[in-house]
Amino acid sequence: MALNNPYQQYRQSSIMTASPGELILMLYDGAIKFIKQAKGYIDEKDMQKAHDAIIKAEDIMAELMADLDPDYEISQSLYSLYEFINDCLINANIKKDKQLLDQSLELINDIRQTWAQAVKQYRQQEYAGI
């Protein structure tokens, strides 16, 4: 498939060259984007688009859950947290409830911020040769 759009080419290149940590950040960013879109669509009373955006956020949460390595203890905690967020998204989609979307958004933002800090520290250690 040829990518003629420069933005698509850049985006594809960014994904192909990203580290695993950066890919996780991209997933968080995508979930955040789709939740914000869903909130806007609810405000606009476009329930189909809100539904579609929430489904995309749910798909990202499912991907995050599937990517966890069960050999690490933290994975169990993250799985439970992702599952909670996904349940909030499902209920938000059924009810078109912006408060549940806000709750999901706050949790994802917190996790993303922590993950971004971990990626930054890893890069610094990597560059320092540690």
C-alpha positions as a Python dict, from the first residue, in 0.01 Angstrom:
ca = {
    (1, 'M'): (0, 0, 0),
    (2, 'A'): (149, 328, -111),
    (3, 'L'): (133, 621, 128),
    (4, 'N'): (100, 939, -74),
    (5, 'N'): (1, 1166, 211),
    (6, 'P'): (313, 1309, 382),
    (7, 'Y'): (137, 1299, 720),
    (8, 'Q'): (58, 929, 674),
    (9, 'Q'): (418, 862, 572),
    (10, 'Y'): (547, 1043, 881),
    (11, 'R'): (303, 862, 1106),
    (12, 'Q'): (394, 523, 961),
    (13, 'S'): (764, 604, 998),
    (14, 'S'): (711, 714, 1359),
    (15, 'I'): (540, 386, 1443),
    (16, 'M'): (799, 173, 1268),
    (17, 'T'): (1093, 342, 1445),
    (18, 'A'): (938, 379, 1792),
    (19, 'S'): (1069, 186, 2089),
    (20, 'P'): (828, -45, 2272),
    (21, 'G'): (789, 219, 2544),
    (22, 'E'): (706, 486, 2288),
    (23, 'L'): (450, 255, 2125),
    (24, 'I'): (274, 221, 2461),
    (25, 'L'): (269, 601, 2491),
    (26, 'M'): (114, 618, 2143),
    (27, 'L'): (-160, 379, 2257),
    (28, 'Y'): (-231, 594, 2562),
    (29, 'D'): (-239, 904, 2340),
    (30, 'G'): (-485, 732, 2108),
    (31, 'A'): (-714, 635, 2395),
    (32, 'I'): (-704, 990, 2530),
    (33, 'K'): (-782, 1131, 2186),
    (34, 'F'): (-1079, 900, 2130),
    (35, 'I'): (-1225, 963, 2476),
    (36, 'K'): (-1204, 1339, 2420),
    (37, 'Q'): (-1368, 1296, 2080),
    (38, 'A'): (-1647, 1090, 2236),
    (39, 'K'): (-1714, 1362, 2492),
    (40, 'G'): (-1740, 1617, 2213),
    (41, 'Y'): (-1974, 1397, 2014),
    (42, 'I'): (-2196, 1350, 2320),
    (43, 'D'): (-2212, 1729, 2354),
    (44, 'E'): (-2308, 1749, 1986),
    (45, 'K'): (-2572, 1477, 2041),
    (46, 'D'): (-2406, 1257, 1777),
    (47, 'M'): (-2439, 928, 1960),
    (48, 'Q'): (-2317, 711, 1672),
    (49, 'K'): (-1987, 897, 1647),
    (50, 'A'): (-1958, 894, 2029),
    (51, 'H'): (-2012, 517, 2021),
    (52, 'D'): (-1750, 470, 1749),
    (53, 'A'): (-1492, 678, 1938),
    (54, 'I'): (-1553, 491, 2264),
    (55, 'I'): (-1520, 157, 2083),
    (56, 'K'): (-1179, 271, 1953),
    (57, 'A'): (-1072, 358, 2309),
    (58, 'E'): (-1199, 17, 2427),
    (59, 'D'): (-998, -151, 2150),
    (60, 'I'): (-685, 28, 2270),
    (61, 'M'): (-747, -86, 2627),
    (62, 'A'): (-786, -444, 2500),
    (63, 'E'): (-455, -411, 2316),
    (64, 'L'): (-284, -278, 2629),
    (65, 'M'): (-421, -571, 2830),
    (66, 'A'): (-307, -822, 2567),
    (67, 'D'): (44, -676, 2557),
    (68, 'L'): (113, -719, 2929),
    (69, 'D'): (383, -969, 3022),
    (70, 'P'): (241, -1191, 3298),
    (71, 'D'): (594, -1270, 3422),
    (72, 'Y'): (605, -928, 3590),
    (73, 'E'): (409, -860, 3908),
    (74, 'I'): (319, -509, 3789),
    (75, 'S'): (135, -662, 3494),
    (76, 'Q'): (-135, -801, 3724),
    (77, 'S'): (-198, -458, 3873),
    (78, 'L'): (-199, -290, 3534),
    (79, 'Y'): (-435, -554, 3396),
    (80, 'S'): (-682, -484, 3678),
    (81, 'L'): (-654, -110, 3618),
    (82, 'Y'): (-698, -147, 3241),
    (83, 'E'): (-995, -376, 3300),
    (84, 'F'): (-1152, -116, 3531),
    (85, 'I'): (-1099, 157, 3271),
    (86, 'N'): (-1245, -65, 3000),
    (87, 'D'): (-1552, -136, 3217),
    (88, 'C'): (-1594, 241, 3266),
    (89, 'L'): (-1575, 288, 2890),
    (90, 'I'): (-1831, 15, 2826),
    (91, 'N'): (-2072, 170, 3076),
    (92, 'A'): (-2002, 519, 2941),
    (93, 'N'): (-2088, 392, 2595),
    (94, 'I'): (-2413, 231, 2709),
    (95, 'K'): (-2522, 540, 2903),
    (96, 'K'): (-2334, 804, 2700),
    (97, 'D'): (-2208, 922, 3038),
    (98, 'K'): (-1943, 1192, 3025),
    (99, 'Q'): (-1857, 1147, 3395),
    (100, 'L'): (-1746, 790, 3328),
    (101, 'L'): (-1546, 915, 3031),
    (102, 'D'): (-1385, 1178, 3255),
    (103, 'Q'): (-1297, 909, 3509),
    (104, 'S'): (-1139, 695, 3237),
    (105, 'L'): (-956, 993, 3095),
    (106, 'E'): (-812, 1091, 3432),
    (107, 'L'): (-683, 740, 3497),
    (108, 'I'): (-529, 705, 3151),
    (109, 'N'): (-366, 1048, 3181),
    (110, 'D'): (-212, 945, 3515),
    (111, 'I'): (-82, 616, 3375),
    (112, 'R'): (48, 790, 3064),
    (113, 'Q'): (233, 1048, 3271),
    (114, 'T'): (397, 775, 3479),
    (115, 'W'): (485, 575, 3168),
    (116, 'A'): (633, 882, 2997),
    (117, 'Q'): (855, 940, 3301),
    (118, 'A'): (971, 577, 3291),
    (119, 'V'): (1052, 602, 2919),
    (120, 'K'): (1244, 925, 2980),
    (121, 'Q'): (1447, 768, 3262),
    (122, 'Y'): (1518, 461, 3049),
    (123, 'R'): (1643, 680, 2763),
    (124, 'Q'): (1868, 874, 3000),
    (125, 'Q'): (2016, 553, 3138),
    (126, 'E'): (2056, 413, 2789),
    (127, 'Y'): (2237, 724, 2666),
    (128, 'A'): (2455, 729, 2977),
    (129, 'G'): (2556, 370, 2906),
    (130, 'I'): (2415, 232, 3228),
}
